């Protein structure tokens, strides 16, 4: 969903579609959390990069915990 949101932000005319509004409704709260610490630099918004990085860390932690529990 984050990837679709990023691509959709490059094409502002897509924001009127219901599908993109649905995506924005669920991804913007997560991205806004990072935007509080990393404000956009003009047209460049680095918050999605940090958001993907954090999701990767959470994924690795969960995989490790599941591996420990299941062994």
LINKA-V171408 format. One line per field, one symbol per residue. ss: DSSP state (H for helix, E for strand, - for the rest). phi: phi as a letter, one per 20 degrees, with the letter a starting at -180 (. if undefined). Layout:
BEGIN
ss: ???
phi: ???
END
This chain:
BEGIN
ss: -HHHHHHHHH-HHHHH-HHHHHHHHHHHHHHHHHH-----E--E--HHHHHHHHHHHHHHHHHHHHHHHH-
phi: .fffffffffcgfffeffffffffgeefgfffgfffecfgemeedegffffffffffffffffffffffed
END
